[in-house]
Amino acid sequence: MARPQGEKTIVSNRRAFHEYHVEERFEAGVVLAGSEVKSLRDGHVSLGEAYATVRDGEVWLVGATIEPYKQAGHGNHERTRDRKLLLHRREITKIRQGTDEKGYTLVPLRLYFKDGRVKIEVGLGRGKNVADKRQAMASRDAKREIDRALKESAH
């Protein structure tokens, strides 16, 4: 049987782009149990409260909720356990330096299947202040108004 090719997004963390200026992105593998992968295929996951952290030279995803798979029975997984992320050593070093020295936060941006494997995109981001959020919302609203006016004038 051929494995599926390409990417299929499971969930995106839209809130991350509202809360942080994401400056650098990394693709990581995720260590999962079989019932977690089945649950992800059904789309039962939330990244809303999740973040990533460096512990003992390893990167961990904390606070991501993967709902238990209904058909798993007694071998089901814990829904909010910490999950290990698989990155290259130089990427982990870069992330650690960013979070320790520069005050960045490592936020999960999206979870997706890539060539049949679960991957997560994490970003080094600096938190936005209230003025930045207001400015981003105002520019988004202005762009929406311009697009709407252009669309109406075309008819």
N, C-alpha and C positions, 0 to 999 in steps of 0.2 A: 504494500500500500504506500503510495507517495505521500510525503509529508507536505503540509500546506506551506506555500512560499509567500514572502512579503510580510507586511505589517498590518496588524488589526488592533486598533486602540480599544482597550477595555474600559478605562476610566481616565479622565483628565482632571487635574486639580486647578480649576479656573480661579479659585480663591487665591492661589499662590501668586498669580500675576497681579492681583489686586493688592495684595499685602506686601510684596517684595519687588525690588528691582533685581531681576535675575541676570547675572553677568556672565556666568559660565555654566555649561551643561555637561553632564556625564551620563553615559549609558552603562547600566549595571545589570548583571544577572541577579536573580533572587532565589535563595534556597527555600524551597517549598515542599510541603507534604503532598501526596497524591490527591487527597481530598480537597486541598486548597486549590490546586490547579483545576479540578472539576468545578468547584464553586466559582472560580474566575471565569471559566468558559460560559457559565450562566450569568455572569455580570454582577455577582453579589459581593461587591467590594466598595469601600469608602476610603478616600485619602484625605478627607476634610481636616482631621485632627492630627494627621501624621507628620512626622519629621524624621530626619536621619541624623545619626550621631556617630562619631568615631570613638570606639572603645577598644583598648588593648591592640591597636594597630589594625582593627577591622571596622568596617562600616555596617551599622545596623539600622534597619527601618523600624521606627517605634510608633505605635499608635494607629497603624493601618488596620482597618477592620475587614476581615474576610469572613463572611458568614459561614457557619458549618454547612457541609454538603448533606442534604437530606437523606440520600441513599447510602451514606458511608457507614451508618450503624455505630458500633462501639469504637471503631478506629478513627473517629473524627478528630479534627484539630481544634486547638484553642483559638478563639476568634480574634483576640487582640495581642497575640504573642509577638515578641520581637523577632524580626526576620533578618538574616544575614544577607548583605549585598556583596556581590562579587565584582571587584574592581582590580585593576592593575596596581601594583605597589606605588608607582610614581603618581597615579591619580589619587590614591589614598593620602600620600604625603602632601600633595597640592591642596587637597580638601582640608586636611588637618591644619596646615599653615593658614589657610583662609579663615577657618572658624576660630582658631586660637588667637592669631595676631591681628587680623583685620576686622574681626567682629561680624563676619558673615554667618548666615544660617544655611544649613543644607536642607532644602525643601524638595519633596517629591512632586514632580510636575505631571507625569502621566505614567500609566501602567499599560503595557501592550504585549501582544504576541509578535515575535519576530522569528520567522522560519520555524514555527512550532514551539519556540521557547519563550518563557515569560521574561520580559525585560522591564526595567523601570528607568525613567529618565529623571535624574535629580539635578537640581541647580543650586549653585552658590548664589545666594541673594542677600541683599541688604534691605532691611525693613524700611518701608515707606512711612513718612510722617503724614499727618492729616492733610496738610496743604498739597502734598504730592498726589494723594488719592483724589482730592477735589479737582485738581488740575487735569488728571487723567480722565475723570468722569466728564468734565466740561469739554475737553477736546473730543472725546468719543461722541458726546451729544451733538457738538457742532458738526462733526463729520456726518453723523446720521441725518441732520437737518439738510446739509448740502446735498447729500445723495438723494434725499426725498425730493428736494426742489428740482434737481436735475432730472429725476425720473418723471415728475409731473410736467416739466416743460417739454419733455420729449413726446408726450402724448398729444 
